[in-house]
Amino acid sequence: MTLALDPELAEVLAAIPGGVDPGTHLLDMNVIRMLRSTPDMLAAAGLTLPSDDRVLVANETIPGPDDNPDLGVRIYRPAARSGPAPPALVFFHGGAFVLGDTYAEEYRCLRYVTEAGCVVVSVEYRLAPEHPYPAAVDDGRAALAWTRAHAAELAVDPARIALGGNSAGGALAAAIALATRDAGEELPVFQLLVYPVTDDRMDTPSMRAFDATPLWTNTATAHMWHHYIGRADNDVDDAAARGDVEVPAYAAPARARDLAGLPPTYLMTAELDPLRDEGIDYGQRLLQADVPTELHNFTGACHGFDSVAPRTSIGRRALDEQVDALRRALHPERP
């Protein structure tokens, strides 16, 4: 298959060693542990975290679920405050449920604060395989509840709290929205789903085809689900068997039979991503359930493109659109 990658993105990806085949690493726990600290990885490359004087950033510990009473969050606040309390976004980083940390999306979160005018609560949820499903979902639900209960302390508007995440973090945001709806609790006002993981069955044309795409492949996806839901198989070609397995919708949101009543949604996919079709399917099902949904597939993009190449033209367009979607959803009073 000839990949029609965006030329500027292709140039950035060419400088990433081993970026085209991550799947071989997701069964190696030594590699997984090495890739769990963004500050350490940046330091090894001679880089530092991005920063912005307009944003105050602090790590805090909040009460989590009973089996994780000390839950870490990284909170991003506007340094200058005036006017009404801003909205909040409870955010979940990507990393295949096994990698990443709250530093992994620093640039993205800084932009959300400065340009979408919100406070971001980024959640240090527990990672598989040591903590498989439902640990991360439980952590996320606790973080959402804490944000709502501590709105006054955070100086945010409790009536304008959204959920968001990219990749595996998008799965968590979608799952928590489902769980919140099903529990009859107050819904988030919006969900921002960036190339989300939604379906463990791996039975779509993009999933079957993309075995050598940059940054993420179908093999990596199979290994991800193996770690997250404790499944013994990690074979890409087992879609039929996976369809017969009962997996909760809070683990794989595409398993939900009914998507009605969920919050308005912005959902982004990437053309050259194995997750593309399941993301598009989820967006279409939201629309069919009368959930106000914007769905945008970025041509020439691969999974994670706006994280690894945020300053390319295509990366800037993607982040600009996310910021705009958040701004419109969280500040409906603005023209």
N, C-alpha and C positions, 0 to 999 in steps of 0.2 A: 504494500500500500504506500502510495506517495502522499505524504502529509503536506497540506497546504498551510503551513504555519505562517503567521504574520512575520514578515522579514525582520523587523526590529526585535520581536520576541525571540525569533530563532537565533539571533546573534547573542542575546543574553543567555539563552539556554545552552549554547555551544560552549560557554565558559564554565558550566556546572559539571564537574566530573561525575560520571555514573548516573546522571540525571534521567537517562532514558529507560532505565530498568530498575525501579525501586523494589519490585516484587521479590527479588532474590534476598533482600535484606530483612524482610518483615517476619522471617522465621528465626532470625538470629537475635536472641535476647541481649547479647553483648552489644550489638549494633543499636538495638532499640534503646537501651539504657544510655548509650553515648549521645543519642539524638534527642534526649529529653530536656536538655538545658540550652535554651536559645542564647543566653549570655555567654556560656562557655564556648559554644560553636562560633559565635561572632568574634570572641577574643582570639580563638585559634586562627581565625582568618584575618586578624588584625583590624577588626571592625568593632564598632560600638552601637548601642541601641540608638535609634533616632530620638530626638527630643524636640520640644516646642515650648518656648517660654510662656505661651498662652494657656498651657495646661499644667495643672498640678496632678502629680501621679503618686499614689501611695499603695503599698501592699497592706492588707488587713486580714485578720482572721475572724470569721463569723461562725455562729453555730450552724453546723450541718445536720445531716440525718443522724440517727442514733449510733450507727456504726462508723460515722466520720464526724465526730463532734467539732473538730477544728478544721473548718473549710476555708481555704485561702481564696481571696479575691484581690484583684488589682483594680483600683478605682481611679478613673480619669475624670477630673473636674475642670471646668473653666476657671482660670486664675482670676479673671475679673468678673464679678457678678453684679448684675443690676436688673431691676424689673422682676417679673414673676418667676417663680421657681421653674427651672428647666425640666424637660422630660428626662427619662432614663432609658438606657438600653442595657439589658442583661445579655452579655455576649459570651459565645463559646468558640474557642479556637479550634482549628482543624488539627489533623494528625492521625487519622485512621483509628481513632479511639485508643491508640497505643503511644503516640508521640506528642511532642509539643508542650507548651506551657503558656502562661498568661503573657509572656514577653513576645511570643511568636508573631503576634499581629499588632505590634506596637505602632507602626506607621498607620495602619488602618484605623486603629482606635483613636489616635491623635487627630486624624482627619475627621472622624465622626464627631468628636467634641468640638473642634474649632469651626467646622463648616456646617454640621447638622444641628449644632446648638443643643447637645444633650450631655448628660453625665453617662459614662460607660462603666458598668460593673462587669469586669471580665473574670470568669470563673475558673479556678484551678481544680477542675473536676478530676476524680480518680481515673487512672488509666488501666486498661486491660494489658496483658492477660491476668495480671495480679488481681485486678478488680474488674471482672467482666460485668456485662449488663446484669442488673439494673443500676450499678453503683453510680455511673456518671449521670444518669437521669435523676436519681434520687438527689445527688448533689445539686443539679441544676434546679430542681423544684424547690429545694431548700434556699438556694440563692435568690430565686424569684420571690419567694415568700418573705425572705429577710429584707429585700429591697423595698417591697411594698410596706412592710411593717416599720421600717426605719426611714421612710421617705422624709420625715421632718429632719432627722439627723443628717441625712444626705443633702437636704435642701432641694429635693426634687418634687415634682408634681405626682402624687400617687395615682392620679387618673390618666397619666400619660407614660406608662411603662411598656416598653416593647421587648421582644426577644429577637436575637439574631445570632448567626454563626455561619462559618464556612466549612464545607466538606463534612467531616464527622460532626463538627460543631453545628452545622446546618441540620443534621439528623437530630441532634439533641434539642435544638430550638423547636423543630417541628414536633418532636415527641412530647416535649413539655407543654406546648400549646394544646396538643390532643389530650394529654392527661389533665390539664387544667379545665378544659371544656368538659371532659367526662366526669370530673369531680364536682361540677357545678360551681366552680370558683370563678372569681372575677378574671376575665380574659385579658391578656395583653392587648394593647391597642393595635399592634402591628407585628408581623414577623418578616425578618429579612433573611432569606435563605440563599446563600451564595454557593453555587455548584454543590448542592447538598447530596449526601448519601441518603437514600430512601428505601432501597429494596434489596434484601439479602438474597433474593432468588436469582439475580444476575442473568435474567433471561430477556435481554433486549438486543437489538442489532448493534448498538455501539459497544455494549459490553462484550458481545461475542467477537467483534471485529478488532478492538483496540488492544492488541497484545504487545505493542512496542511504542506506545505513545509517550511523549516526554512527561516526566514527573510522576505519572500514575498509569498503571496498566490493569488489565483484568486479573492477572495473577496476583498483583498486590491487593486487589479488592477481595479476592478469595481468601488470602491470608488474613486480611483485616477482619472479615467476618469470623474466621476460625478463632481468632483471639477474642473477639468481642462477645460472641454468643456461645462460645465453648463448643462449637461444632467440630466433630472429629475430622470431617472431610475438608479439604482445601483445594479441591479440583475445580477448575474453571468450567468443565464440561458436565457438571452435575446439576444443572438447572432443574431438570424434571424431578429429581429426588428432593431438591430444596423446596420445590413448590408444595410437596406433600407434608413438609414439616410445619408444625404449629409454632410460629415465632410471633411474639407479641408485637402489636403495632407500636408500642413505645420503644421497641428495639429497632424496628424497621417501619417507618411511618407509612410506606406504601401498603402495608398489610391492613391498615385501617379500612373498614368497609364503608364508613361514612365520614366525609370531610366537611359536612355542613356545619355552619356556626363557628368556624375558625376565624381568626383575625385576618383583616386585609393583609395581602402578601406581596412582596417583591421577590421574585425567584429568578436567579441568573444561572445559566449553564454555559459550557464551553464546547465548541464544535468538536474538538479532538480530545474528548474526555470520555473514558468508558462510562462514567456516570451521567452522561448527557441525556440519554433517552429516558432513564428513570426520573430524572429531574423534570424533563418536559412533561412526561406522563403525570407526575404529581401536580404540576402547575395546571394542566388541562383538567384534571379531576377537581381541583379547587374551583376552577371556573365553572365547571358543570354543576358544582354544589352551591353556586351563587355566592362564592367568596370573592370579593373584589381582588383581582390578581393581575399583576404585571409580570410578564414572562419574556425574558430577553436571552437569546442564544448568541454568544459572541463568536463570529466567524474568525477562523484562523487562530483561535486560542486553545490552549491546553489546560488541564486541571491546574489550579494554583497559580495561574499566570499573573494575576494582579498582586499576589503576595511576593513572588520572586522577581517580578519586573514592574513595580508600581509606577516607575517614571517613564516607561515606554508610552507611546501614544495610546496603544490599546489598553495598557494598564491604567493610565490616567482616565480614559473614557469609562472604564468599568467602575473605578472608584468614584468618579464624578457622579455616575448614575446612582450608585448606592447612597451617596451623600444626599443627592436630590430626592430619592425615594424616602429616606428617613426624614428629611426636612419637611416634605409635604405631609407625611403621615403624622409627625409629632408636633408640627406647628401649622395646623390647618387654618389658623387665623391669619397667617401671612399670605400675601398675594403670590 
